[in-house]
Amino acid sequence: MPSDSNGGEQEVAINKLPCARCQAPAQLQCPNCLKNSLPKATSVFCTQECFKLAWPEHKKIHTGTLVASDAWLYVTKRGAARSGVMPDFAWTGALRPHPVSSRRAVPSHIVHPDYAVTGVPISEEESRQQQSVIPRSGADLEGLRRACRVGREVLDVAHAAIRPGITTDEIDRIVHEATIERGAYPSPLNYYNFPKSVCTSVNEVICHGIPDKRELQNGDIVNVDVTAFVGGYHGDLNETFVVGEVDAVSKQLIKVTHECLAQAIAACKPGVRYRDMGDIISKHAKGAGFQVVKAYCGHGIGDLFHCAPNIPHYSPNKAVGVMKEGHVFTIEPMVNVGSWKDDTWPDQWTAVTKDGSRSAQFEHTLVVTKDGTDVLTKRLPTSPPLWWEV
């Protein structure tokens, strides 16, 4: 049975951790793990009963079936390191980070982007596409269509799994496996050391939420951001979903954010200034009493995950350039119930609202056509309905 934490320095260390099974405050540590100096994050429990229930899986740590790399730990240093202790931070809302599982593997037969091993997208950093937008056509555009179709199919699979009780880590597993099944690499995985295959942003998280052990709760909202890399191209999209019964303000926030994206896309055509997207989005969001995030923007995409143009969603902004036929980019407004200001968790990825209010986002990848746009990540007849479509 686990050892009680009977005061002193060890008690303080254990009490900073959540139970390895249920996330309640920990009080006990497995004696075998203590003896062998195994990580506390996977060996502390709230009660003897919880330890007993966890034993069939937990004992694998002792037999070597579960290796150290499988430990659930907190992310630090933008994914380059892990810690057994939740960091101290002036959390802006009710949400807290939970332990994160190890990185999921991608089979070698699937083409990997250059950052898959090193974490650094050298080709992206050195490309002239950071300064100029390359029009896409022919085989180039068909490759993008394929990647975007894969991304859409994967997001729909994730959407169908959203429910109270599912962990965001399980959503990551579903996205990871669905992406691989389609012969694609999940673009977020190891991009600048991001540790997971999808971003899952819950409640006050604006973007770049890291999937972890926390279960989604009835009343939550969650954004799932999928990007698939296949055939040498990336396809990027995201949507925000309700979890169970959600309050009216959160539902309105989600719908207004979707409308912001739709209105911006409707205005896209050759000759339109990129800066005009911010005017359209801000006007609609502010008219509903919401504010638009300023720290993150839409971007060019293709054989690179991120490149020119940059497309701010707020107004006024100083984005340069005009749309031309063949330009491919994302528009992905992030809209908050409260202030537009943001903060970043100690993992150096998770962006949250400064005031702890809820945030929603929608994203599409599109190409400018002769007289408008073609949304490459558009919803399919089989796509699960959004809350107002039910």
Salt bridges, closest charged atoms under 4 A:
GLU57 OE1 - LYS60 NZ 2.98
ASP140 OD2 - ARG136 NH1 2.99
GLU142 OE2 - ARG145 NE 3.35
GLU153 OE2 - ARG149 NE 2.91
GLU153 OE1 - ARG182 NE 2.85
ASP156 OD1 - ARG152 NH1 2.83
ASP169 OD2 - ARG104 NH2 3.13
ASP169 OD1 - LYS196 NZ 3.48
GLU170 OE2 - ARG173 NH2 2.46
ASP172 OD2 - ARG104 NH1 2.57
ASP172 OD2 - LYS196 NZ 3.91
GLU177 OE1 - ARG173 NH1 2.70
ASP220 OD2 - ARG214 NH1 3.01
ASP236 OD2 - HIS299 NE2 3.27
GLU239 OE2 - ARG152 NH2 2.94
GLU239 OE2 - ARG379 NH1 2.93
ASP247 OD1 - ARG358 NH1 3.58
GLU259 OE2 - LYS255 NZ 2.74
GLU259 OE1 - HIS284 NE2 2.72
ASP276 OD1 - ARG273 NH2 3.01
ASP303 OD1 - ARG136 NH2 2.86
GLU332 OE2 - HIS299 NE2 3.22
ASP343 OD2 - LYS354 NZ 3.72
GLU363 OE2 - HIS299 NE2 3.93
ASP374 OD2 - ARG145 NH1 2.62
ASP374 OD1 - LYS378 NZ 3.93
GLU389 OE1 - ARG379 NH2 3.61
